[in-house]
């Protein structure tokens, strides 16, 4: 009986030590996969795209004064950006089909009309890269076809070079696609249409100034 009691005491001691060992053993730490490294967006690269929007402004004839013009335009864009720190330097060109026009009957009973059928710009751009957002300013040369006409007279036209200045905001939608909105002020200067304008027996100078609001999408290579 004495031996049986000693055996039971020994078994109880062994069980207690095993339980204490189990309590002391720590559970394994949960495994968390490493978070992917964040890669900041870079604006450096060539790009091509499409743009479109509306225009409003004015045209002035020597003989009739100023009148409003308005319309729309759509076309293609190509350019290159280089990012240095948060500064982005670029050059961009575009050429758009345009339907911008307006007319007046002031001192011109038949109607004196100014129109533009295409518009192109070549501009520098300076932007601030806030990761995937880039506000920018832009400016450079502008080219277009100014037409002056009056019913019953020959249409006079001239391809004029002028200037443009504006700004906008561009956003990277994916690594390759960006979207933008921009404003441009375009001044194509003036041309002398002689007596062909038809407003009167005077030689007329015709000017073209327009405000352009447009949006666009670009694919960056």
Order of alpha helices (4+ residues) and beta strands (2+ residues): alpha-beta-beta-beta-beta-beta-beta-beta-beta
